[in-house]
Amino acid sequence: MQTRPLGTEGPALSVIGVGCNNFGTRMDAEQTALVVHAALDAGVTHFDTAEMYGNGLSEEYLGAALVGRRDEAQIATKYTPRPDDEPYRPGVIASRIHEAVEGSLRRLGTDRIDVYYQHYPDPGPVDEALATLHELVTAGKVLHLANSNDSAAQLEEAATAADANRWTPFRGAQIHWSMLEREVEDEIVPTAERLGLGVVPYFPLASGLLTGKYRRGEAFPDGTRLAGSERFARLATEEAFDRVEAYTAFADARGHTVGELAIAWLLAQPSVTSVIAGATTPAQVAANAKAASWILTPEDVAALG
């Protein structure tokens, strides 16, 4: 499994990462361990979780699965900003971050977090968050910093503040990006590239539309994300199905699945470090890992638009 650095100075991550949001929700500890061990055995060492996934169970199950194999993994987790109904006052953001990191370290059963994400930007002063995160790096509790779901302007603001105060900068930006959802290419991706941030896309399969499990004009299968969420179901437009059918034909002609194409296309983007793909079974881990072996040519990328 190939690795790439997270931005210009971040850690080396396997180009396929395991999204751990199903751990502790759709999966119990035993199922989690099967997926984690299958990933490690396939060379997938990047595990992306968050304190909010499964109300902490995702971190707990991941930590348990990595007992004896912790040094093989790069653990990325995220803290949740202060609640919306909690007004800002000096120190409240720092307190939230310190509380969050101690909880994550405890649940993960580790002495350090490889990549620590700000899950969503806090509307309070960016300086307080960055100063506190810098303290965690200095203390060795966190090795690298990154952000998730930031706008281009927020990426700029954080980079400027970190540089001015000599705080540890963000090394990566995790964003919602797929072949069907490309709005981030207008501003966020170019800004991340210019700032030297590695991009980590999540939902690369567009909530399953890029797997072939959904068919035009047919009801969504029970238990799928589109069947269970009106927000995700809105992705299934006629235009989206047109594009999925074209992508499927492109992949079929080259002996691949459309799901493999979705991941390979993201890995062909110069800013991308690692693609976060969820998995609930070892077979899904193997399928995601296989996608990394398909290296699209510049001509392929151009043909896909």
N, C-alpha and C positions, 0 to 999 in steps of 0.2 A: 504494500500500500504506500503510495507516494505521500510525502508530507510537504507542507508549504509553511513559510513563516507568516505569522499574523501581523501583517503590515511590514514596515521596514525593520522593526526591532523586537517584534513579539516572539512568542514561542512557536516551535514547529508543531503543527497540528496535522493529523491525518486528513486527507482531502475529503473524506467522508466522516461525518460526525453522527453520533446517535442522539436523536432528540429524546429526552427522557420524560416528556410530559405525560406519557401513558403509565409510567411507573407509579404505583400507589393509587391509580384510578382504575384503569382497565386491566392492570396487571398486578398480581401479588408478588411477594418477595421471591418465591421460587421461579415464577415466570421471568421476573426481572433478571435473576442470576443467569438463567439460560441465555437470554439475549446479550447480557454484558459479556459473558464468557465467549459466546460465539463471535462477538465483535472483536474482542482481543485476539482470538485465534485467527481471525481474518485480517489482522493488522489494523483494524479500526481502533484508535486509541483516544479519540476525542469524544467526550461525553458531556452533553449540554443539559443542565438541569436548572432548577430555580427553587427558592424557598417556598414559592406559592404553589408549585406543582404538587398535587395530592396533599395540600396542607402540610408539607414537609416530608411526607412519606416517600416521595421520589428521591430526595437526598438520602433518606435513611436506607432505602432499599439499595440504592446505588452504592453507598458506602459499604453495606454488608456484602454485596456481590464482589467488591474489590478487595476484600480482606485477603492478604497474601499476594495480591497483584497490583497494589496501589501504584507502585513505581512504573508500571507499564502504561498508566493512563494519564491523560491530561483532563482534569476536571474543570469544567466551566460551570459556574452557578451565578445566580442573580439575586440582588436584593430588591425588595419592593419599596418605592418611596413612601413617605408619610401618607396617611389616609387623606382623602380629599377634604374631609370635614375637620381636619386638624389645622388650625391657623398656624402660619409661620411665626416663629419667634426664634431669636438667636439660640443655636444649640440643638434645635429639634431635629434637624437633618442629620447632624453628627450623631445624636443619640440613636436615631433609627438605624443608621449604618452600623454602628458598633453592636447594637442588639442583633441585627441581622447576621453579621459575619460570625458572631459567637455561636448563634444557633445553627448556622450552616456547617461550621467546623465540627460542632458536636454531632449533628445528625450524620454527616459524612464520615465521621470517625477518622479524621485526618488532621494534620498539623498545618496544612497550607492549602490554599485554593489557587490553582494554576492560572485561571482567568476569571476575574470577578467583574460581573456586568452590573451597571445601573440598568435595571429592567425597563424602566420608563423614566424620562426626564422629570425631575421634581420642579414644580413651578417656582420654588424658592431660589435663593441666590446660588449660582453654580459654584461660587468660590467655596462655600462651606462644604459642599459635597466633595469637591476635588481635594481640598485640604485634608479632609477626613480619610478619603481613599488613599492619599499619599502616605498618611500615617500608617495605614495597614500594610502598605508595601514596605515601608521602612522597618516595621516590626516583624516582617517576614511571614505574616499571616496570609498575605496575598502576593502573588508573584507578578501578575500583569493585570492591567485594567482595560475595560472595554465598555461600550454602551450599546443599548438596544432601543430601537424605535425612535431614534433622534432624527430631527429634521436637519436639512443642510445648514441652516442658520445655527442650530444648537451644536452641531459638530464644530463649526467655526468658533463659536463662543467658548466652548470647552478647550479647544486647542490654543486659543489666544490666552486664556486665563492660565492654563498650565505652563505655557512658555514664559509668561510674564512673572510668575511666582516660583518657577523652577520646581513645580510639582510633577509627579509622575503623570505622563500623558496617557490618554487612551491609545491602545494599539489596534483596536478593531471596532467595527460597527456591525451589529447583527440587524438584518432587515428582512422584511417580507418581500420576496422576489421569486418569480417563476416566469416561465415562458408565456404564461397567460396574464401575468400581473407585472407590468413593466414600468409603472409610473416612477419608480425610484431611479430610473435611468436618466430622468430629466435633470435633477439637481443633486440628489443624495449620493449616488454612485460617483459622479465626477468630483464632488467635494471630498469624499472619502479618499479617492485616488490621489488628489492633490495634497491632502494632508498626510499621506503615507499610512492610511488605515487599511487593514485587511478587512474585506467584506465577508460576512458569514450569513448566507441566505437561509431563511427557514421557510417552511411550507413550499418546498421546491416542486411538489407534485400537485399544487393547486387544490389542496384538500381532496385529492383522489381523482380529480378530473383527468390528470395526466398519467393515469394508470390503466385506463381502459375499462374500469369497473362500471362506469356509467354509460348509458346508451341514450341517444337522442329519442325523445318521445316516450321513454319508459320511466316507470316510477323508480325512485332511488332505492337501492336495496336497504332492507332493515339493518339498523346498527351502524350505518355509514355516517360520516360527518355531514354530508349534504342532507341526509334524511333527518338528522337530529337538530339542524340549525338553519333557521331561515336566513341568517346572515351569510352562511357559506353557500346555501342553495342559490343565492342570487348570482353566483358565479356561472351557473349553468345556462348561459344564454345561447341563442342560435349561433352567434358569431364565435363563441367559445368552442362549440361543438365543430364548427367548420374548421377551426384551427387545429383542434385535437385530431380530427380525421386526417388532415394534411400531415401533421407531425407523425401520426401513426403510420401512414403510408411511407414517409421518409425513413422511419426506423425499420419497418418491415423489409424494405428494399435492401437494407444493409445488415439484415440478420439480427436486429436488436428490437427491444420493446420500447414503447413510447415512454415508459417510466425511466428506462436507462437513458433515453435521449434527453429527458428533462434535466437529469442530473449532469450528464455530460455537457450539455449546453451551458449550464451555469459554470462548470469547471473550465470551460473555454473562455470565460470572461476574465480579462487580465487582473481585475481587482479582487477576484474571489480567492479566499484562502481555503475554506472548508464549507461543505454543504451539509446542513443539518437535516437528517432524514429520520423520521420516526420508524420504530420497528416494534412489533409485539411478538414476533417469533424469530427463531434463528434463520428460518428460510428467508424472511424479509431482510434480515441483516446481510445474508449472502447476496441477495438481489441488488441491494444498495451498493455493496462492495464491488460487485461485478461492473456496475455502471462506471466506476472510476477507471476501468481499463479501456473504455472507449474514448479515444482522443480525437475529437473533431478537428478537421482541417480548417484553415481560414475560409476555404471555399464552401465547406459545409455550413459554417456559421453564416456566411453571406447569403447562402441559398435559403436559410431559415428565416432571414429577415431580422 
